[in-house]
Amino acid sequence: MILNYIKIAWKVLLRHPFYTFITLFGISLTLTVLMVLTSFLDHLFGTHYPELKRDRSIYIQMMTQLDSTRTGRTQGPLSFKFLTQYAKRLKSAERVTICSMFNASNAYVGSQKIDLNTKYTDADFWQVTDFDFLEGKPYNEQNIANGDYVAVITDDFKKQYFEDPQEPVIGKDIEIENIHYKVIGVVKGSPITRILTHADVYFPYTAPKSNYQNTGMRGNYIAIALASDKSGLKAINDEFQSFIKRISVPGDQYGFKYYEVVVKSLPYLESFIGAFADGDSGLKTIFYGVIGFIMLMLMGLPAINLVNVNVSRILERASEIGIRKAFGAPIRTLLWQFIVENIFITFIGGAIALVLTLIAISLINNSGWIAHADLTINVTVFLVSLGICLIFGLLSGVLPALRMSKLNIAEALKA
């Protein structure tokens, strides 16, 4: 029966090319926008290079200190000392890395200035992340213990700094902020949208200007704790929070007297949202509400326009509906037929949108708008897009189908 409905839908599409063009244009354009948006969200929050273990990682990146009334607060990243004391001790974690947020620096090639993002890390950083080393190797505990002035650079910085990008650069000298470092490794760069791992140059935390010796609880560092599998995330969180509860209060940080210390240890998505919502459930609700509203508008408004097109298209088949109802076709059968037909048409538009999306994300990846962008149509994005097609087909098809299935027989036969 469904196959017959699809055959009828195909014949209807061929009967009126103009309506077909308008319908497919609206569907494919809307779904292209939604697929590109889905791909971008997957790029932001999914498990991708160089954070291939993101799905089993806990992120510790923000401390909030509250006054006695809980209305005054100070907030920011943590110090290296604090994370060494509380995060590195986690026995439930397979491995823990401490790294700084990226810092703005610059280098010069002749008179040309190169703006850089630099990051200080420990040796475990290269085990928790999955950077592709194009040359050389990462610095290790021995380099850190020796206080070696070494650096890992990205392929982009190599092309900017050295005359011949094809020539190996391991062991060569680079000068950043008037300090000389020896290049020990070259990695494929990380997109700037992965702010916790992105940089142009990576230094050991013992390098100058890292401020790792800061004795306070706050600083410029975050930690990533790696679980052996996803089920171990709760154990890491519970153990870390048990450490935080032991922090003695009240205390004083840079002249602010605090009576409570809050340090969240969360999976990436929750940690990302928490950085903006600061643990406020109301702000989180607003965040999700805004995302939902945008998605609804992107799907709802085109769906409303397509309802009108579908009504016009189906009105031409009023006599067919009248004859079928006269021969006893129940409303449910007619309703189901029109819904199946609309979903079929939507999936044709979805196929067109998939091609347009592949073209769009290829242009985005190659445009340089986002350095090292790697937007893709993977299994997750494809399944979400498939669900969007189904929802869109239902939104734009149910109302016209319901209206036409209830059409009076006499009126339908007069049409």
C-alpha positions as CSV (number, residue, x, y, z in Angstrom):
1,M,0.0,0.0,0.0
2,I,2.8,2.4,0.9
3,L,4.5,1.7,-2.4
4,N,1.3,2.6,-4.2
5,Y,1.1,5.9,-2.3
6,I,4.7,6.7,-3.3
7,K,4.0,5.9,-7.0
8,I,1.0,8.3,-6.8
9,A,3.1,11.0,-5.2
10,W,5.7,10.6,-8.0
11,K,3.0,11.0,-10.7
12,V,1.7,14.1,-8.9
13,L,5.2,15.6,-8.8
14,L,5.6,15.1,-12.6
15,R,2.2,16.5,-13.3
16,H,2.9,20.1,-12.1
17,P,6.6,20.9,-12.4
18,F,6.2,24.5,-11.1
19,Y,4.6,23.3,-7.8
20,T,7.2,20.6,-7.6
21,F,10.0,23.2,-8.0
22,I,8.6,25.5,-5.3
23,T,8.0,22.6,-2.9
24,L,11.4,21.0,-3.4
25,F,13.2,24.4,-3.3
26,G,11.6,25.3,0.0
27,I,12.3,21.9,1.5
28,S,15.9,21.5,0.3
29,L,16.9,25.1,1.3
30,T,15.5,24.7,4.8
31,L,17.0,21.3,5.3
32,T,20.4,22.4,4.0
33,V,20.5,25.2,6.7
34,L,19.5,22.7,9.3
35,M,22.0,20.1,8.2
36,V,24.9,22.6,8.1
37,L,23.8,23.8,11.6
38,T,23.7,20.2,12.8
39,S,27.2,19.6,11.4
40,F,28.5,22.7,13.1
41,L,27.1,21.7,16.5
42,D,28.6,18.2,16.0
43,H,31.9,20.0,15.2
44,L,31.6,22.0,18.4
45,F,30.5,19.3,20.8
46,G,31.3,16.0,19.2
47,T,34.3,13.7,19.6
48,H,36.8,15.0,16.9
49,Y,40.5,15.6,16.4
50,P,42.4,16.2,18.6
51,E,40.0,15.4,21.4
52,L,39.1,11.8,20.3
53,K,38.6,10.8,23.9
54,R,36.2,13.6,24.7
55,D,33.4,11.2,25.4
56,R,35.3,9.7,28.4
57,S,36.8,12.9,29.7
58,I,36.0,15.1,32.7
59,Y,36.8,18.8,32.4
60,I,37.8,20.9,35.4
61,Q,38.1,24.5,34.2
62,M,36.4,27.0,36.5
63,M,36.3,28.0,40.2
64,T,33.6,30.1,41.8
65,Q,34.2,31.6,45.2
66,L,31.1,33.0,47.0
67,D,30.8,35.4,49.9
68,S,28.8,34.8,53.0
69,T,25.6,35.9,51.4
70,R,26.1,33.9,48.2
71,T,25.4,37.1,46.2
72,G,29.0,38.3,45.7
73,R,31.3,36.0,43.8
74,T,34.6,35.8,41.9
75,Q,35.2,33.3,39.2
76,G,38.0,32.1,36.8
77,P,40.3,29.3,35.8
78,L,42.5,27.5,38.4
79,S,46.1,27.6,39.4
80,F,48.6,24.9,38.4
81,K,49.3,24.3,42.1
82,F,45.6,23.8,42.9
83,L,45.1,21.3,40.1
84,T,48.3,19.5,41.0
85,Q,47.0,19.1,44.6
86,Y,43.4,18.2,43.8
87,A,43.1,16.9,40.2
88,K,46.4,15.0,39.8
89,R,45.6,13.0,42.9
90,L,42.5,11.4,41.3
91,K,43.0,7.6,41.6
92,S,39.8,6.9,39.6
93,A,41.2,8.6,36.5
94,E,43.4,6.8,34.0
95,R,45.4,10.0,33.4
96,V,45.1,13.7,34.2
97,T,46.5,16.5,32.2
98,I,46.9,20.2,33.3
99,C,47.2,22.8,30.6
100,S,46.8,26.6,30.4
101,M,44.1,28.5,28.5
102,F,45.7,29.8,25.3
103,N,47.6,33.1,25.6
104,A,48.2,35.8,23.0
105,S,51.9,36.0,21.9
106,N,53.8,37.1,18.8
107,A,56.8,36.2,16.7
108,Y,58.6,38.0,13.9
109,V,59.9,36.9,10.5
110,G,61.9,39.9,9.4
111,S,59.5,42.8,9.9
112,Q,56.4,40.6,9.6
113,K,54.6,40.0,12.8
114,I,52.9,36.7,13.4
115,D,50.1,36.7,16.0
116,L,50.1,33.5,18.0
117,N,48.0,31.5,20.5
118,T,50.3,29.7,22.9
119,K,49.6,27.1,25.5
120,Y,51.5,25.6,28.5
121,T,51.0,22.0,29.2
122,D,52.4,19.0,31.1
123,A,53.6,15.9,29.4
124,D,50.3,14.0,30.0
125,F,48.6,16.5,27.6
126,W,49.9,14.5,24.7
127,Q,48.5,11.3,26.1
128,V,45.0,12.6,26.9
129,T,44.8,14.3,23.5
130,D,45.4,12.6,20.1
131,F,47.4,15.1,18.1
132,D,49.0,13.9,14.8
133,F,52.7,14.4,14.9
134,L,53.9,15.3,11.4
135,E,57.5,15.6,12.6
136,G,59.3,14.8,15.8
137,K,57.7,14.0,19.1
138,P,56.2,15.7,22.2
139,Y,58.2,16.9,25.1
140,N,58.3,14.5,28.1
141,E,58.8,14.6,31.8
142,Q,62.5,14.7,31.4
143,N,62.3,17.9,29.3
144,I,60.1,19.4,31.9
145,A,62.4,18.4,34.8
146,N,65.4,19.8,33.0
147,G,63.5,23.0,32.3
148,D,64.3,22.7,28.6
149,Y,63.3,25.5,26.3
150,V,61.5,23.3,23.8
151,A,58.3,23.7,21.8
152,V,55.8,21.8,19.7
153,I,54.4,23.9,16.8
154,T,51.6,23.5,14.4
155,D,52.0,22.9,10.6
156,D,50.4,26.4,10.0
157,F,53.0,28.2,12.2
158,K,55.8,26.2,10.5
159,K,54.6,27.5,7.1
160,Q,54.5,31.1,8.4
161,Y,57.9,31.1,10.2
162,F,60.2,29.0,8.1
163,E,61.2,29.8,4.5
164,D,60.9,26.2,3.2
165,P,57.7,24.5,4.5
166,Q,58.9,21.2,3.0
167,E,62.1,21.1,4.9
168,P,62.2,19.3,8.4
169,V,62.4,21.8,11.3
170,I,63.1,19.5,14.2
171,G,66.0,21.0,16.3
172,K,65.6,24.4,14.7
173,D,65.3,27.6,16.7
174,I,62.2,29.8,17.0
175,E,62.0,33.1,18.8
176,I,58.8,34.1,20.6
177,E,58.4,37.1,22.9
178,N,62.3,37.5,22.7
179,I,62.8,34.0,24.0
180,H,64.5,31.2,22.0
181,Y,63.1,27.7,21.9
182,K,64.1,24.5,20.1
183,V,61.4,22.9,17.9
184,I,60.9,19.3,19.2
185,G,57.7,18.4,17.3
186,V,55.3,19.6,14.6
187,V,51.6,18.7,14.8
188,K,48.5,19.1,12.7
189,G,46.7,22.1,14.0
190,S,43.5,22.0,16.1
191,P,40.5,24.2,15.2
192,I,40.1,27.3,17.3
193,T,36.6,26.1,18.2
194,R,38.3,23.5,20.4
195,I,39.5,26.2,22.8
196,L,40.9,23.8,25.4
197,T,43.4,22.2,23.0
198,H,43.9,24.8,20.4
199,A,47.2,26.7,20.1
200,D,49.8,27.6,17.5
201,V,52.7,26.8,19.8
202,Y,52.8,24.5,22.9
203,F,55.4,24.9,25.7
204,P,56.2,22.8,28.8
205,Y,54.6,24.5,31.8
206,T,58.1,25.2,33.1
207,A,58.7,27.6,30.2
208,P,59.0,31.4,31.0
209,K,55.8,33.4,31.6
210,S,53.7,30.3,32.4
211,N,53.0,31.5,36.0
212,Y,52.8,27.8,37.1
213,Q,54.3,28.8,40.4
214,N,51.3,30.9,41.4
215,T,50.5,30.0,45.0
216,G,46.8,30.9,45.0
217,M,43.9,28.8,44.0
218,R,43.1,30.7,40.9
219,G,45.2,31.1,37.8
220,N,45.1,30.3,34.1
221,Y,45.0,26.5,34.1
222,I,42.4,23.8,33.5
223,A,42.5,20.0,33.9
224,I,41.2,17.1,31.8
225,A,40.7,13.8,33.6
226,L,40.5,10.7,31.4
227,A,38.4,7.7,32.4
228,S,39.1,4.2,31.2
229,D,35.6,4.1,29.8
230,K,32.4,6.2,29.9
231,S,31.1,4.4,33.0
232,G,34.1,5.8,35.0
233,L,33.1,9.4,34.6
234,K,30.9,9.4,37.7
235,A,33.6,7.9,39.9
236,I,36.0,10.7,38.8
237,N,33.5,13.3,39.5
238,D,32.6,11.9,42.9
239,E,36.2,11.6,44.0
240,F,37.1,15.1,42.8
241,Q,34.1,16.7,44.6
242,S,35.0,14.8,47.8
243,F,38.4,16.7,47.6
244,I,36.7,20.0,47.0
245,K,34.5,19.6,50.1
246,R,37.6,19.4,52.2
247,I,38.8,22.9,51.2
248,S,38.9,25.0,54.4
249,V,36.7,28.0,54.4
250,P,36.5,31.0,54.9
251,G,39.5,32.2,53.0
252,D,40.9,35.2,51.1
253,Q,41.7,35.3,47.4
254,Y,43.1,38.6,46.0
255,G,41.3,40.6,48.7
256,F,38.0,38.8,48.3
257,K,36.9,36.9,51.4
258,Y,35.0,33.7,50.3
259,Y,32.9,31.3,52.4
260,E,32.2,28.7,49.8
261,V,34.3,27.2,46.9
262,V,32.6,25.6,43.9
263,V,34.6,23.7,41.3
264,K,32.7,21.8,38.7
265,S,34.0,18.6,37.1
266,L,31.8,17.8,34.1
267,P,31.7,16.2,30.6
268,Y,32.5,18.6,27.8
269,L,29.0,19.8,26.8
270,E,27.9,20.5,30.4
271,S,31.2,22.2,31.1
272,F,30.8,24.4,28.0
273,I,27.3,25.4,29.0
274,G,28.3,25.8,32.6
275,A,31.1,28.3,31.6
276,F,28.3,30.6,30.4
277,A,25.5,29.7,32.8
278,D,27.7,29.4,35.9
279,G,25.7,26.5,37.3
280,D,22.5,28.6,37.2
281,S,19.7,26.2,36.2
282,G,17.6,29.2,35.0
283,L,20.3,30.3,32.6
284,K,20.7,26.8,31.4
285,T,17.0,26.6,30.7
286,I,17.2,29.9,28.8
287,F,20.2,28.5,26.8
288,Y,18.3,25.4,25.8
289,G,15.2,27.4,25.2
290,V,16.9,29.7,22.8
291,I,18.4,26.8,20.9
292,G,15.0,25.1,20.7
293,F,13.3,28.4,19.6
294,I,15.9,28.8,16.8
295,M,15.3,25.3,15.6
296,L,11.6,25.7,15.8
297,M,11.7,28.9,13.7
298,L,14.0,27.3,11.2
299,M,11.6,24.4,10.7
300,G,8.3,26.0,11.6
301,L,8.2,29.1,9.3
302,P,9.2,27.2,6.1
303,A,6.7,24.4,7.2
304,I,3.9,27.0,7.4
305,N,4.7,28.3,3.9
306,L,4.8,24.7,2.6
307,V,1.4,24.0,4.2
308,N,-0.1,26.6,1.9
309,V,1.7,25.1,-1.2
310,N,0.5,21.6,-0.1
311,V,-3.1,22.7,0.3
312,S,-3.1,24.2,-3.2
313,R,-1.5,21.0,-4.6
314,I,-4.0,18.7,-2.8
315,L,-7.0,20.9,-3.8
316,E,-6.4,19.9,-7.4
317,R,-7.0,16.3,-6.3
318,A,-10.4,17.1,-4.7
319,S,-12.3,15.0,-7.3
320,E,-10.1,12.0,-6.6
321,I,-10.7,12.4,-2.9
322,G,-14.5,12.7,-3.5
323,I,-14.5,9.5,-5.6
324,R,-12.5,7.5,-3.1
325,K,-14.7,8.7,-0.2
326,A,-17.8,7.8,-2.3
327,F,-16.5,4.3,-2.6
328,G,-16.0,4.0,1.2
329,A,-12.4,5.1,1.7
330,P,-12.1,5.9,5.5
331,I,-10.6,9.2,6.6
332,R,-7.7,7.4,8.3
333,T,-6.7,5.9,4.9
334,L,-6.8,9.2,3.1
335,L,-4.9,10.9,5.9
336,W,-2.2,8.3,5.9
337,Q,-1.9,8.5,2.1
338,F,-1.3,12.2,2.1
339,I,1.2,12.0,5.0
340,V,3.2,9.3,3.2
341,E,3.2,11.3,0.0
342,N,4.4,14.4,1.8
343,I,7.1,12.5,3.7
344,F,8.2,11.0,0.4
345,I,8.5,14.5,-1.2
346,T,10.3,15.7,1.8
347,F,12.9,13.0,1.6
348,I,13.5,13.9,-2.1
349,G,14.1,17.4,-0.9
350,G,16.3,16.0,1.8
351,A,18.4,14.1,-0.8
352,I,18.9,17.4,-2.6
353,A,19.7,19.1,0.7
354,L,22.4,16.5,1.5
355,V,24.2,17.2,-1.7
356,L,23.9,21.0,-1.1
357,T,25.2,20.5,2.5
358,L,28.2,18.5,1.3
359,I,29.0,21.4,-1.0
360,A,28.4,24.0,1.7
361,I,30.6,22.4,4.4
362,S,33.3,21.8,1.8
363,L,33.3,25.5,1.1
364,I,33.3,26.3,4.8
365,N,36.2,23.9,5.5
366,N,38.3,25.4,2.6
367,S,37.4,29.0,3.2
368,G,39.6,29.6,6.1
369,W,36.8,31.1,8.2
370,I,37.5,28.5,10.9
371,A,41.2,27.4,10.9
372,H,41.5,23.6,10.6
373,A,37.7,23.3,10.3
374,D,36.6,19.7,9.9
375,L,32.8,19.9,9.5
376,T,31.5,16.5,8.2
377,I,28.4,14.5,7.5
378,N,29.1,11.6,9.8
379,V,26.7,8.9,11.1
380,T,25.4,11.2,13.9
381,V,24.8,14.1,11.6
382,F,23.1,11.9,9.0
383,L,20.7,10.3,11.5
384,V,19.8,13.7,13.0
385,S,19.2,15.0,9.5
386,L,17.1,12.0,8.7
387,G,15.0,12.7,11.8
388,I,14.7,16.4,10.8
389,C,13.4,15.3,7.3
390,L,10.8,13.2,9.0
391,I,9.7,15.9,11.4
392,F,9.6,18.5,8.6
393,G,7.5,16.2,6.4
394,L,5.0,15.7,9.2
395,L,4.9,19.4,10.1
396,S,4.2,20.5,6.5
397,G,1.9,17.6,5.6
398,V,-0.4,16.8,8.5
399,L,-2.6,19.9,8.4
400,P,-3.3,19.8,4.6
401,A,-3.9,16.0,4.7
402,L,-6.3,16.4,7.7
403,R,-8.2,19.1,5.9
404,M,-8.6,17.3,2.6
405,S,-9.4,13.9,4.2
406,K,-12.4,15.6,5.8
407,L,-13.6,17.2,2.6
408,N,-17.4,16.8,2.0
409,I,-18.0,14.3,-0.9
410,A,-20.4,16.6,-2.8
411,E,-18.0,19.5,-2.5
412,A,-15.0,17.4,-3.6
413,L,-16.9,16.0,-6.7
414,K,-17.8,19.6,-7.7
415,A,-14.1,20.7,-7.6
